[in-house]
């Protein structure tokens, strides 16, 4: 909502954030190591028109082969910003036309779409769920997210309130991260209420931590996104192989299944809530947040839901698979529409 906020860039970012980076002529990077998730797999096309000034306390981070850093600054971020503020005596250019462009992108290409709030009669929408849950949290809240939908949609649609912290491991993406991360986040945050976003596939890797939370009386609220299996793998197979083969993704592949999580929550002794619609999702979230202490809330989401937008492999008319630059996110826009958003030439599709 801040007028200077452009969006989130990277593989799991949004269109406005990536367009701001890809169209920039100067980038000052502070407090970010600019990982592979931020530059994309086709990293040679990242910020290709920009001069990059990167501030990092670890000089090795600025020498990664996936980056181009024209001016590396080896410094602590706080020291750098303090000296920059003291030195910035001259008036700063307002660049109002650029700000208006960024605001237009945010307005015309929102991350959470109106149709995602509509009911489909069967499931809740994961984008609506993430946006609603995060909007209900107070300032200085704590959240730990696992992988798959939790990480992808969490990075895109989560509203980070003032003073709030979110722990994720998107560049590592080890399943089962959510529960132990939530425990550590809660303890490190002075045993404050902590939100844990987990998936029905990922949580199976560390079920023992459900008891750890109860044994230590930690106020961890678990929100489980149930998309019937390993949804990221499902999306990759659907994108690249269509109906030629489904392996290891869930009930439709015939080789993978998961327990009834209502029974599992009851076995451990968690208060349990669930939802199969957007309206039910709001009621379940409200009820779970109102409970004092640990709680288990299961949100059933659509197995047809794609990550949108997201960096994705593109199949060219001749069948060639390519990794597009970060301005070209799936679902792919018409080439003419994409070209209208760019101040620099598009990368030729080869």
ZICORRA-V580282 format. One line per field, one symbol per residue. burial: b if it has 24 or more other ideal C-beta (glycine too) atoms within 12 Angstrom, else e. Layout:
burial=???
This chain:
burial=eeeeebbbbbbbbbbbbbbbbbbbeebbbbebbbbbbbbbbbbebbbbebebbbbbeeeebbeeebbbbeebbeeeeeebeeeeeeeeeeeeeeeeeeeebbeebbeebbbbeeebeeeeeebbbbbbbbbbbbebbeeebbbbbbbbbbbbbbbbbbbbeeebbbbbbbeebebbbbbbbbbbbbeebeebbbbbbbbbbbbbebbebbeebbeeebbbbbbbbbbbbbbbbbbbbbeeeeeeebeebbebeeeeebeebeebbeebebbbbbbbbbebbbebbeebbeeebbbbbbbbbbbebbbbbbbbbbeeeeeeeebbbbbbbbebbeeeebeebbeeebbeee
